[in-house]
Amino acid sequence: MTPIVLLPRRFEAGEHTTDHQMATARWLEGKPGVFIAWDENDLAAQIQAAEGWVGTDAGLDPYAPKDFRDRLKAQITDWSQG
């Protein structure tokens, strides 16, 4: 099982027309392999947690090349730090 990181869009921030993504994230929270970043500031930490997750198939999808994952992490870290 491959973990997933979710960053639900919020109605109050004008990111969506309803809060259905927040409701879905609350429903999924705590399920194995699901990591919720409730805002941009938490995104890098949740990605790191997902990378260290030990489940049926631990870690990120083996089909995503390491250099791609590293570039993506670096971009998200830069973005989240402003």
C-alpha positions as CSV (number, residue, x, y, z in Angstrom):
1,M,0.0,0.0,0.0
2,T,1.4,3.4,-1.0
3,P,0.8,6.3,1.5
4,I,-1.0,9.4,0.3
5,V,-0.6,13.1,1.5
6,L,-3.7,15.2,1.2
7,L,-3.9,19.0,1.4
8,P,-7.6,19.7,1.3
9,R,-8.8,23.0,-0.2
10,R,-10.8,25.3,2.1
11,F,-14.0,27.2,1.5
12,E,-13.1,29.9,3.9
13,A,-9.9,30.7,2.0
14,G,-11.8,30.9,-1.3
15,E,-10.1,27.8,-2.6
16,H,-13.3,25.9,-3.2
17,T,-17.1,26.3,-3.3
18,T,-17.8,24.1,-0.3
19,D,-15.9,22.4,2.5
20,H,-16.4,18.9,1.2
21,Q,-12.6,18.3,0.9
22,M,-12.2,19.2,4.6
23,A,-15.0,16.8,5.6
24,T,-13.5,14.1,3.5
25,A,-10.0,14.7,5.0
26,R,-11.5,14.5,8.5
27,W,-13.2,11.2,7.6
28,L,-9.9,9.8,6.2
29,E,-7.7,11.1,9.1
30,G,-6.1,8.3,11.1
31,K,-6.6,5.7,8.4
32,P,-3.4,3.7,7.7
33,G,-1.2,5.4,5.1
34,V,-3.2,8.7,5.0
35,F,-1.4,11.9,6.0
36,I,-3.3,15.1,6.2
37,A,-1.6,18.5,5.8
38,W,-4.3,20.9,7.2
39,D,-2.4,23.9,5.7
40,E,0.6,24.7,3.6
41,N,2.9,25.0,6.7
42,D,2.3,21.3,7.5
43,L,2.8,19.9,4.0
44,A,6.6,19.2,4.2
45,A,6.2,17.4,7.5
46,Q,3.4,15.2,6.3
47,I,5.4,14.3,3.2
48,Q,8.3,13.3,5.4
49,A,6.0,11.3,7.6
50,A,4.6,9.5,4.6
51,E,8.1,8.7,3.4
52,G,8.8,7.0,6.7
53,W,5.5,5.2,6.9
54,V,5.8,1.4,7.3
55,G,2.8,-0.4,5.8
56,T,2.1,-3.3,3.5
57,D,4.5,-1.7,1.0
58,A,6.5,0.9,3.0
59,G,7.6,4.2,1.6
60,L,6.7,6.0,-1.6
61,D,5.7,4.3,-4.8
62,P,8.8,2.6,-6.2
63,Y,7.8,3.8,-9.7
64,A,8.5,7.5,-8.8
65,P,12.2,8.0,-9.4
66,K,14.2,9.2,-6.4
67,D,15.5,12.3,-8.1
68,F,11.9,13.3,-8.9
69,R,10.9,12.8,-5.3
70,D,13.9,14.8,-4.1
71,R,13.1,17.7,-6.5
72,L,9.5,17.7,-5.5
73,K,10.4,17.7,-1.8
74,A,12.8,20.6,-2.3
75,Q,10.2,22.6,-4.2
76,I,7.5,22.0,-1.5
77,T,10.0,22.9,1.3
78,D,11.0,26.1,-0.5
79,W,7.3,27.0,-1.1
80,S,6.3,26.3,2.5
81,Q,9.1,28.4,3.9
82,G,7.9,31.4,1.9
